[in-house]
Amino acid sequence: MTAEELWKKSGLTGEYEAWGFGDDELTELVSSGKKTATSSAYACYEAEEEDLPEVGETSILLDDNDDAICIMRTTKVYTVPFKDVSAEHAAKEGEGDLSLDYWKEVHKEFFTEELEEIGESFSEDMLVVCEEFEVINV
């Protein structure tokens, strides 16, 4: 199903953004309800001159084949230094053993690669955009 088809089926109105994690394992965690949060490097928003997510925004999550999987609504957005991301947020991301140590390990690697693409370096003090969301059942 395409994003447009899912949006029409939902009966929701307004604007939405369709996007994917680029990793079907993360997509499955969202659709199963295990993943209710995500995070990204603040520097990437700045480099791409992109607005931060906002509470109430809706989006359609796509899998690696660009098929629409579910509709998500942002429920909370905040920015903290990497070193201050909480164990609660790490668990809400639904990955690995749900621990903060696991989250830091995989996100340090991910952010390092992502930041290199924009000429930036990873730092424990770098800002992380933490976003929480809910899946809207259709």
Secondary structure, 3 states (H helix, E strand, C coil): CCHHHHHHHHCCCCCCEEECCCCHHHHHHHHCCCCCEEEEEHHHHHHCCCCCCCCCCEEEEECCCCCEEEEEEEEEEEEEEHHHCCHHHHHHCCCCCCCHHHHHHHHHHHHHHHHHCCCCCCCCCCEEEEEEEEEECC
